[in-house]
Amino acid sequence: MVDETVRYGVAMKKGEFRPHQEDRYIAIDRFANSESSGAFAVIDGHGGVRAAEYCRENLGPMLESHPGL
């Protein structure tokens, strides 16, 4: 029997120029309800957290609802 569990880790380091971490990540271990696929992304804040937060909240569901995936 093969263990098909997806394992992942996340580590973040705040740079010296910003007072707080602005990057975000997405980790969907059963992408589109599939046992054998996942979706992972790193979103760079680029000096602001609003766009990174929007992507973190919306990118996964947008991709999962795409008819071509």
Number of C-alpha atoms within 10 A of each C-alpha: 3 4 5 9 10 12 6 8 5 8 4 9 8 11 10 7 7 10 8 11 15 19 20 19 16 17 16 14 18 14 17 18 11 9 12 12 13 14 14 12 14 14 16 15 15 10 13 13 16 11 17 19 17 11 17 19 14 11 13 18 12 10 14 14 10 9 6 6 7
